[in-house]
Amino acid sequence: MRRLIKGWLLGVLITGLFANIVMADEIRPAFLSLLEQTNHQYQVNFKVPLHNGTRLSLQAQFPAHCAAISAPSVQQDELISNQRWQIQCQHSLAGQSLQIKSLNNTRTDVLLRVEFADGSLDMQRFTPAQTQLQIAKPDSRLSIAASYTHMGIEHILIGWDHLLFVLCLVFIAGSLKRIILTITGFTLAHSVTLLATSLNWVQVPIAPVEAVIALSILFLACELLRADKTSLTWRYPALVSSTFGLIHGFGFAAVLTEIGLPQNGFATALLFFNLGVELGQLIFIGSLLLLAWIVRQFCTIKRQDLLHTTAYTVGTVSAFWLVERTVSFF
């Protein structure tokens, strides 16, 4: 009983120290997409998140030689405001600078995606510390592959819900062989739903998906705490990871839907985004194994205490997410 109480208290303490993780989904990134059409005309799509029901006061500032030729049309739901309009520029935006006004007063980023008429793609990120960027025009296929690989890696490494799910899988799998099999199952499963959603074969509302993702993490946290080696989860972790991986794939697909896939190079973008996600997972798992080796060299921590602490920490965070995302339905 004392060990359980100690694990619970330590888990709550760690959760408090990493409160930003718990609130990771409070403010989503914004997306600014520019699609070049004919004669340096661009279709602009600016998705700005809502905070407490109010749109963040972000404004895209284009070069002086660009002017709007249509009034913005606005669509808004409970999470995001989406503005669409067209601008006409005297010459290409390649090599030009863009700025996001008021971004320095927020805690969010703005992903910039510029697709040129020849299919080449430039993807960059505005931050509160860097509100102005210069648009590049790299080679088409190479730029798409590099941009979407980077985006996949970045998404998984800042996606705390996916990382906590993988963390629990690593603990449950235990040996390197079982970890490889378990993560492979997770990868194959979420690749299937990512592909199906991107090709519009399946469409699922994102809000319930995010709630189920939180539930999957809470389930694994409970399994960690029980540590019943005879349970289905502990005996066949690859089966469990594959089952929940189908749901997590819808979450990855939602990110691609917001970012958008290029008209030219659709398959390349999809392939390399998925590759980036897998590279991000491998980086995370490699870091976990390295950390575990270092801890074993310098500390003596009982595995059961570590399991309890991890279970309570992950369980507290995922339970919060589950409640928060379920309440958002109403």
VEXBADREN-123227 format. One record per residue (C-alpha): residue number from 1; y, z, x. Coordinates in steps of 0.05 Angstrom, whole numbers. Example, Ala and Ser with C-alpha at 12.3 -4.5 7.8 and 13.67 -1.06 7.14 Angstrom:
// residues 2
- pos:c2:c3:c1
- 1:-90:156:246
- 2:-21:143:273
This chain:
// residues 330
- pos:c2:c3:c1
- 1:0:0:0
- 2:48:18:56
- 3:35:-50:89
- 4:49:-86:23
- 5:114:-48:14
- 6:135:-63:86
- 7:120:-137:77
- 8:159:-139:12
- 9:219:-104:41
- 10:219:-148:103
- 11:212:-210:59
- 12:272:-189:16
- 13:313:-175:79
- 14:298:-243:108
- 15:315:-275:42
- 16:381:-239:42
- 17:397:-262:113
- 18:381:-333:94
- 19:417:-333:27
- 20:445:-402:42
- 21:374:-428:38
- 22:366:-399:-31
- 23:430:-433:-53
- 24:414:-498:-16
- 25:416:-540:-79
- 26:481:-510:-105
- 27:524:-567:-80
- 28:491:-635:-70
- 29:517:-687:-22
- 30:561:-743:-49
- 31:543:-817:-40
- 32:592:-874:-28
- 33:559:-942:-32
- 34:594:-1008:-17
- 35:559:-1074:-33
- 36:593:-1136:-5
- 37:594:-1195:-52
- 38:633:-1260:-42
- 39:700:-1270:-7
- 40:702:-1198:19
- 41:696:-1169:-51
- 42:658:-1103:-54
- 43:623:-1065:-110
- 44:639:-991:-101
- 45:594:-936:-127
- 46:617:-865:-114
- 47:572:-808:-136
- 48:606:-741:-131
- 49:570:-675:-148
- 50:595:-626:-199
- 51:608:-553:-180
- 52:609:-505:-240
- 53:616:-565:-285
- 54:676:-594:-249
- 55:677:-656:-205
- 56:694:-643:-132
- 57:763:-672:-118
- 58:738:-725:-69
- 59:774:-792:-63
- 60:754:-852:-21
- 61:812:-882:17
- 62:802:-956:38
- 63:843:-997:88
- 64:911:-1021:66
- 65:887:-1093:59
- 66:838:-1073:3
- 67:859:-1065:-70
- 68:821:-1046:-133
- 69:810:-1105:-180
- 70:776:-1066:-235
- 71:787:-997:-266
- 72:733:-946:-249
- 73:678:-936:-301
- 74:653:-864:-302
- 75:585:-837:-321
- 76:573:-762:-317
- 77:515:-715:-329
- 78:505:-641:-315
- 79:498:-652:-240
- 80:539:-712:-217
- 81:598:-757:-234
- 82:586:-831:-219
- 83:645:-878:-212
- 84:638:-954:-206
- 85:693:-1004:-191
- 86:708:-1066:-149
- 87:756:-1077:-92
- 88:781:-1141:-60
- 89:796:-1141:15
- 90:832:-1193:56
- 91:776:-1192:108
- 92:710:-1157:122
- 93:706:-1081:125
- 94:665:-1086:189
- 95:703:-1049:243
- 96:750:-1017:192
- 97:759:-943:179
- 98:746:-906:115
- 99:768:-835:97
- 100:747:-785:44
- 101:806:-744:21
- 102:798:-669:7
- 103:729:-668:39
- 104:753:-617:90
- 105:763:-568:32
- 106:690:-571:10
- 107:621:-550:35
- 108:588:-617:22
- 109:577:-683:58
- 110:587:-754:36
- 111:534:-806:54
- 112:565:-875:67
- 113:522:-936:55
- 114:552:-1005:67
- 115:509:-1067:53
- 116:539:-1132:77
- 117:527:-1200:45
- 118:479:-1221:100
- 119:435:-1160:87
- 120:457:-1118:147
- 121:467:-1045:132
- 122:509:-988:159
- 123:494:-917:139
- 124:535:-858:163
- 125:555:-789:140
- 126:623:-759:127
- 127:627:-683:137
- 128:683:-632:125
- 129:695:-635:200
- 130:694:-712:203
- 131:728:-742:142
- 132:741:-810:174
- 133:690:-861:199
- 134:690:-931:226
- 135:644:-981:193
- 136:597:-1018:240
- 137:559:-1083:227
- 138:493:-1080:264
- 139:435:-1129:262
- 140:402:-1133:193
- 141:329:-1112:198
- 142:338:-1066:257
- 143:396:-1030:224
- 144:358:-1020:159
- 145:297:-993:196
- 146:339:-946:239
- 147:383:-922:182
- 148:326:-906:133
- 149:283:-874:187
- 150:341:-828:205
- 151:353:-814:131
- 152:280:-796:120
- 153:279:-748:180
- 154:344:-717:159
- 155:322:-708:87
- 156:258:-671:103
- 157:291:-627:156
- 158:346:-604:108
- 159:300:-603:47
- 160:283:-529:47
- 161:238:-534:-13
- 162:193:-586:21
- 163:194:-547:86
- 164:173:-482:54
- 165:116:-519:19
- 166:93:-547:86
- 167:100:-478:119
- 168:52:-448:68
- 169:3:-505:78
- 170:3:-493:153
- 171:-13:-419:143
- 172:-68:-434:93
- 173:-99:-491:133
- 174:-102:-448:196
- 175:-137:-493:248
- 176:-106:-556:277
- 177:-160:-600:246
- 178:-149:-571:176
- 179:-73:-576:185
- 180:-79:-650:201
- 181:-124:-663:141
- 182:-80:-622:95
- 183:-15:-655:116
- 184:-47:-724:114
- 185:-67:-711:42
- 186:3:-689:25
- 187:32:-751:60
- 188:-14:-801:25
- 189:-1:-769:-43
- 190:75:-767:-40
- 191:75:-838:-11
- 192:40:-863:-74
- 193:91:-834:-122
- 194:149:-853:-77
- 195:125:-926:-78
- 196:110:-926:-152
- 197:179:-898:-170
- 198:217:-943:-123
- 199:183:-1004:-154
- 200:199:-977:-224
- 201:126:-971:-243
- 202:137:-898:-261
- 203:200:-861:-282
- 204:202:-785:-287
- 205:264:-742:-302
- 206:285:-707:-237
- 207:302:-639:-267
- 208:230:-622:-289
- 209:205:-650:-223
- 210:249:-602:-183
- 211:226:-544:-225
- 212:152:-562:-213
- 213:166:-569:-139
- 214:193:-497:-139
- 215:131:-476:-179
- 216:85:-508:-127
- 217:118:-468:-72
- 218:113:-403:-112
- 219:39:-419:-125
- 220:25:-426:-50
- 221:64:-362:-36
- 222:20:-325:-85
- 223:-42:-355:-52
- 224:-17:-332:16
- 225:-8:-261:-11
- 226:-77:-259:-43
- 227:-109:-289:19
- 228:-173:-301:-19
- 229:-213:-344:29
- 230:-262:-362:-27
- 231:-208:-393:-72
- 232:-202:-468:-81
- 233:-135:-468:-45
- 234:-162:-435:18
- 235:-227:-474:18
- 236:-197:-542:4
- 237:-123:-541:22
- 238:-121:-617:28
- 239:-139:-623:-46
- 240:-83:-576:-66
- 241:-33:-610:-20
- 242:-52:-679:-48
- 243:-44:-655:-119
- 244:25:-625:-109
- 245:43:-682:-62
- 246:45:-729:-121
- 247:100:-686:-151
- 248:139:-679:-86
- 249:138:-755:-80
- 250:181:-759:-143
- 251:231:-713:-107
- 252:234:-760:-47
- 253:242:-819:-94
- 254:302:-785:-127
- 255:337:-784:-60
- 256:323:-859:-50
- 257:349:-873:-120
- 258:415:-838:-103
- 259:420:-872:-35
- 260:398:-940:-61
- 261:353:-992:-29
- 262:382:-1056:0
- 263:372:-1120:-38
- 264:350:-1154:27
- 265:299:-1113:64
- 266:274:-1071:6
- 267:204:-1064:36
- 268:232:-1047:105
- 269:277:-992:78
- 270:221:-962:36
- 271:171:-963:94
- 272:218:-933:145
- 273:245:-880:98
- 274:174:-857:87
- 275:161:-860:162
- 276:223:-818:174
- 277:197:-766:124
- 278:131:-762:162
- 279:166:-757:229
- 280:208:-700:201
- 281:145:-664:178
- 282:113:-672:246
- 283:175:-645:280
- 284:175:-585:235
- 285:100:-571:243
- 286:105:-581:318
- 287:162:-531:320
- 288:121:-481:280
- 289:62:-486:326
- 290:106:-480:388
- 291:140:-419:358
- 292:73:-388:341
- 293:49:-398:413
- 294:113:-366:441
- 295:107:-306:394
- 296:35:-295:415
- 297:56:-294:488
- 298:109:-240:480
- 299:94:-202:415
- 300:35:-170:381
- 301:43:-184:307
- 302:-16:-175:260
- 303:-33:-239:223
- 304:-37:-202:157
- 305:33:-173:165
- 306:60:-242:181
- 307:25:-272:120
- 308:53:-218:74
- 309:124:-226:102
- 310:121:-301:95
- 311:91:-297:25
- 312:145:-249:-1
- 313:201:-289:32
- 314:178:-356:6
- 315:159:-327:-61
- 316:227:-295:-71
- 317:264:-360:-54
- 318:218:-405:-95
- 319:221:-358:-155
- 320:297:-362:-153
- 321:294:-437:-150
- 322:244:-440:-207
- 323:289:-399:-253
- 324:352:-436:-232
- 325:322:-505:-242
- 326:289:-487:-308
- 327:354:-459:-336
- 328:387:-525:-318
- 329:345:-558:-373
- 330:387:-523:-426
